[in-house]
């Protein structure tokens, strides 16, 4: 009998909640090892040790706040679902949207055949979801775990028990960024402990110290670098995995690294390092909401 993997979606959602608790536990272990067991006592030694401890504790707590803030934002923010009866906007309905996002969408009536995308939409990268039985915007994909189509879906992340999509992708990237910085900081701070271990010197290590040091070395830096590369090319993880391997084929949404990054982080650079957008960016850039994406000038799907 064939296995129906979708029966396990509820279990996967429950597993995501467990992963949230597990992540918070890792944060707690790291905090105990780096702050309570190691650098906290250094505050009272005086001299250079106290100075180093103050610097470490300040940077660590600053990064910890950013890690928890961005993590909570990814977990609690709806990644963006496709509204009921969604249709592409007519040109006159777009108002004063940013000219960068003008695609010239047109309204077309849906035919009687609901199993395929109407011909008028095919060249606009409009999809049709057989599970939701409705049209879906460009770059949207159906998530079997969330049981709905997600705008500009990147992937479903078990660590946050949520999809990563148009509305929380920036927060997800910032979470990776600050987690990587925190891991590097803890790793460097406990480097002497590692050296003592490898030199077979006797060192008083609690299980918390060992766990925190291991966590610091097993960093998410590689994952962050991968996503930075994807943002620079204006691709999601799903789009990268499904990309056409044809030599010389250009990606229709690649507008250059600057505009690509603005579609994720907004145009207000002062807000790039925090998980919020300016009101002007939200109003002017439908790409931040996951509905419309400009294509390369003179883009030709055959080249």
C-alpha positions as CSV (number, residue, x, y, z in Angstrom):
1,X,0.0,0.0,0.0
2,X,1.3,3.4,-0.9
3,X,2.4,5.8,1.8
4,X,0.6,9.1,2.1
5,X,3.2,11.5,3.4
6,X,0.6,14.3,4.0
7,X,-0.8,12.3,6.9
8,X,2.3,13.2,8.8
9,X,1.9,17.0,8.3
10,X,0.1,17.4,11.7
11,X,2.9,15.5,13.4
12,X,5.5,17.8,11.7
13,X,3.7,20.8,13.0
14,X,3.8,19.4,16.5
15,X,7.5,18.6,15.9
16,X,8.1,22.2,15.1
17,X,6.8,23.3,18.5
18,X,9.2,20.9,20.1
19,X,12.0,22.4,18.1
20,X,11.1,25.8,19.5
21,X,11.5,24.5,23.0
22,X,14.7,22.8,22.0
23,X,16.1,26.0,20.5
24,X,15.3,28.0,23.6
25,X,16.9,25.2,25.7
26,X,20.1,25.6,23.6
27,X,20.1,29.3,24.2
28,X,19.7,28.7,27.9
29,X,22.6,26.2,28.0
30,X,24.8,28.6,26.1
31,X,23.9,31.4,28.4
32,X,24.7,29.3,31.5
33,X,28.1,28.2,30.1
34,X,29.2,31.6,28.7
35,X,27.8,34.0,31.3
36,X,27.0,32.2,34.6
37,X,29.8,29.6,34.6
38,X,32.6,31.4,32.8
39,X,32.6,35.1,32.2
40,X,30.3,36.1,35.1
41,X,32.9,35.2,37.8
42,X,35.6,37.0,35.7
43,X,33.8,40.3,36.6
44,X,35.2,40.1,40.1
45,X,38.8,39.2,39.3
46,X,39.8,42.8,38.6
47,X,42.2,44.2,36.1
48,X,42.3,42.9,32.5
49,X,40.1,39.9,33.2
50,X,37.3,42.2,34.3
51,X,37.6,44.4,31.3
52,X,37.4,41.4,28.9
53,X,34.4,40.1,30.8
54,X,32.6,43.4,30.6
55,X,33.2,43.6,26.8
56,X,32.1,40.0,26.2
57,X,29.0,40.3,28.4
58,X,27.9,43.5,26.7
59,X,28.3,42.1,23.2
60,X,26.8,38.8,24.1
61,X,23.7,40.3,25.6
62,X,23.3,42.7,22.7
63,X,23.4,39.8,20.2
64,X,21.2,37.7,22.5
65,X,18.5,40.3,22.4
66,X,18.7,40.5,18.6
67,X,18.6,36.7,18.2
68,X,15.5,36.3,20.4
69,X,13.8,39.3,18.7
70,X,14.4,38.1,15.2
71,X,13.5,34.5,16.1
72,X,10.2,35.5,17.7
73,X,9.4,37.6,14.7
74,X,10.0,34.6,12.3
75,X,7.9,32.3,14.5
76,X,5.0,34.7,15.1
77,X,4.8,36.5,11.8
78,X,2.4,35.0,9.2
79,X,4.7,34.3,6.2
80,X,1.9,35.4,3.8
81,X,-1.0,33.4,2.6
82,X,-2.7,33.9,-0.8
83,X,-6.0,35.8,-0.3
84,X,-9.2,34.1,-1.3
85,X,-10.2,34.8,-4.9
86,X,-6.9,36.5,-5.6
87,X,-6.5,38.0,-9.1
88,X,-3.7,40.1,-10.6
89,X,-4.4,43.8,-10.5
90,X,-5.3,45.9,-13.5
91,X,-2.9,48.6,-14.3
92,X,-5.3,51.3,-13.2
93,X,-5.8,49.6,-9.8
94,X,-2.2,49.8,-8.8
95,X,-2.4,53.4,-7.8
96,X,1.0,55.1,-7.0
97,X,2.9,51.8,-6.5
98,X,6.6,52.0,-7.0
99,X,7.4,52.0,-10.8
100,X,9.9,49.2,-10.1
101,X,7.1,46.8,-9.5
102,X,4.9,47.5,-12.5
103,X,4.3,44.3,-14.4
104,X,1.4,45.2,-16.6
105,X,-0.9,42.5,-15.2
106,X,-4.3,42.1,-16.8
107,X,-7.5,40.6,-15.6
108,X,-8.7,37.5,-17.5
109,X,-11.8,35.4,-16.8
110,X,-11.1,31.9,-15.5
111,X,-12.1,29.2,-17.9
112,X,-14.1,26.2,-17.0
113,X,-11.0,24.0,-16.8
114,X,-9.7,24.6,-13.3
115,X,-6.9,22.1,-13.5
116,X,-4.6,24.4,-15.5
117,X,-3.5,28.0,-15.6
118,X,-5.5,30.1,-18.1
119,X,-3.5,31.0,-21.2
120,X,-3.6,34.7,-20.4
121,X,-1.7,34.1,-17.2
122,X,1.0,31.7,-18.3
123,X,3.4,34.3,-19.5
124,X,3.0,36.2,-16.2
125,X,4.2,33.3,-14.1
126,X,0.8,33.0,-12.5
127,X,0.2,29.5,-11.1
128,X,-2.8,27.4,-10.2
129,X,-2.9,25.3,-7.0
130,X,-4.8,22.1,-7.4
131,X,-5.0,21.6,-3.6
132,X,-6.3,25.1,-2.9
133,X,-8.2,25.2,-6.2
134,X,-7.3,28.8,-6.9
135,X,-4.8,31.0,-8.7
136,X,-1.6,31.8,-6.9
137,X,0.7,34.8,-7.5
138,X,4.2,34.6,-9.0
139,X,6.7,32.7,-6.8
140,X,4.0,31.4,-4.4
141,X,4.0,27.7,-3.6
142,X,1.8,25.3,-1.7
143,X,3.1,24.1,1.7
144,X,1.7,20.7,2.6
145,X,2.6,21.2,6.3
146,X,0.8,24.6,6.5
147,X,-1.8,23.3,4.1
148,X,-2.0,26.5,2.1
149,X,-0.1,28.5,-0.6
150,X,2.6,30.8,0.8
151,X,3.7,34.0,-0.9
152,X,7.3,33.8,-2.2
153,X,7.8,30.6,-0.2
154,X,11.4,29.8,0.6
155,X,10.9,26.7,2.7
156,X,9.1,25.3,5.7
157,X,11.5,25.6,8.7
158,X,11.1,23.1,11.5
159,X,13.2,25.2,13.8
160,X,10.6,28.0,13.8
161,X,7.5,25.9,13.3
162,X,6.5,28.1,10.5
163,X,7.0,28.7,6.8
164,X,9.6,31.2,5.6
165,X,7.9,33.4,3.1
166,X,7.5,37.0,1.8
167,X,6.5,38.5,5.1
168,X,9.1,36.9,7.4
169,X,12.1,36.2,5.1
170,X,13.9,39.3,6.3
171,X,13.5,38.3,9.9
172,X,14.7,34.8,9.1
173,X,17.9,36.2,7.4
174,X,18.5,38.5,10.4
175,X,18.0,35.6,12.7
176,X,20.7,33.6,10.9
177,X,22.9,36.7,10.9
178,X,22.7,37.4,14.6
179,X,22.9,33.7,15.5
180,X,26.1,33.3,13.5
181,X,27.6,36.4,15.2
182,X,26.6,35.1,18.6
183,X,28.1,31.6,17.8
184,X,31.3,33.1,16.6
185,X,31.6,35.3,19.7
186,X,31.0,32.4,22.0
187,X,33.4,30.3,20.0
188,X,36.2,32.8,20.3
189,X,35.4,33.5,23.9
190,X,35.8,29.8,24.8
191,X,38.7,29.1,22.4
192,X,41.1,28.8,25.4
193,X,38.9,26.0,26.8
194,X,39.2,24.1,23.5
195,X,42.9,24.5,23.4
196,X,43.2,23.1,26.9
197,X,41.1,20.1,25.9
198,X,43.2,19.4,22.8
199,X,46.4,19.8,24.8
200,X,45.2,17.2,27.3
201,X,45.4,19.8,30.1
202,X,43.2,19.4,33.0
203,X,40.4,21.9,32.9
204,X,37.2,22.2,34.9
205,X,34.5,21.8,32.3
206,X,30.8,21.5,33.2
207,X,28.5,19.7,30.7
208,X,27.0,23.2,30.0
209,X,30.4,24.5,28.9
210,X,31.0,21.6,26.6
211,X,27.5,21.8,25.1
212,X,27.8,25.6,24.5
213,X,31.3,25.2,23.0
214,X,30.0,22.5,20.6
215,X,27.0,24.7,19.6
216,X,29.3,27.6,19.0
217,X,31.4,25.6,16.5
218,X,28.3,24.0,14.8
219,X,27.4,27.5,13.5
220,X,24.7,28.4,11.0
221,X,27.2,30.6,9.2
222,X,27.2,28.3,6.1
223,X,23.4,28.4,5.9
224,X,23.5,32.2,6.2
225,X,26.1,32.5,3.3
226,X,23.8,30.3,1.2
227,X,20.9,32.6,1.7
228,X,22.9,35.7,1.2
229,X,23.9,34.3,-2.2
230,X,20.2,33.5,-3.0
231,X,19.1,37.0,-2.1
232,X,21.8,38.5,-4.3
233,X,20.4,36.4,-7.2
234,X,16.7,37.0,-6.2
235,X,15.9,33.3,-5.8
236,X,14.2,31.4,-3.1
237,X,15.5,28.0,-2.0
238,X,12.6,26.4,-3.9
239,X,13.5,28.3,-7.0
240,X,17.2,27.5,-6.8
241,X,16.5,23.8,-6.5
242,X,14.1,23.9,-9.5
243,X,16.2,26.3,-11.6
244,X,16.7,25.5,-15.3
245,X,20.2,24.2,-15.9
246,X,20.3,25.5,-19.5
247,X,23.5,27.4,-20.1
248,X,23.1,31.1,-20.4
249,X,19.4,31.1,-19.2
250,X,18.8,34.3,-17.2
251,X,16.6,34.5,-14.1
252,X,13.6,36.8,-14.9
253,X,13.6,38.4,-11.4
254,X,17.3,39.1,-11.1
255,X,17.4,43.0,-11.2
256,X,21.0,43.3,-9.8
257,X,22.1,42.8,-6.3
258,X,21.1,46.2,-5.0
259,X,17.4,46.0,-6.1
260,X,17.3,42.3,-5.2
261,X,18.3,43.1,-1.6
262,X,15.8,46.0,-1.5
263,X,13.0,43.5,-2.3
264,X,13.9,41.7,0.9
265,X,15.2,44.4,3.3
266,X,13.4,47.5,1.9
267,X,15.0,50.7,0.7
268,X,15.5,52.2,4.2
269,X,19.0,51.0,4.9
270,X,18.8,52.3,8.5
271,X,16.2,49.5,9.1
272,X,18.1,46.7,7.4
273,X,19.5,45.3,10.6
274,X,16.2,45.1,12.5
275,X,13.1,43.0,11.6
276,X,10.8,45.9,10.6
277,X,9.9,47.8,7.5
278,X,9.2,51.5,7.0
279,X,5.6,52.4,6.2
280,X,6.7,54.0,2.9
281,X,8.4,50.8,1.8
282,X,5.4,48.7,2.6
283,X,3.2,51.1,0.7
284,X,5.5,51.5,-2.4
285,X,6.8,48.0,-2.8
286,X,4.3,45.2,-3.3
287,X,7.3,42.8,-3.5
288,X,7.6,43.1,0.3
289,X,4.0,41.8,0.5
290,X,4.7,39.0,-1.9
291,X,2.3,39.8,-4.7
292,X,4.2,41.5,-7.6
293,X,7.8,41.3,-8.8
294,X,9.4,43.3,-11.5
295,X,11.3,41.3,-14.2
296,X,14.6,42.1,-15.9
297,X,14.3,44.7,-18.7
298,X,13.9,43.1,-22.1
299,X,13.9,39.7,-20.4
300,X,13.7,36.8,-22.9
301,X,12.9,33.3,-21.5
302,X,14.9,31.8,-24.3
303,X,18.2,33.5,-23.4
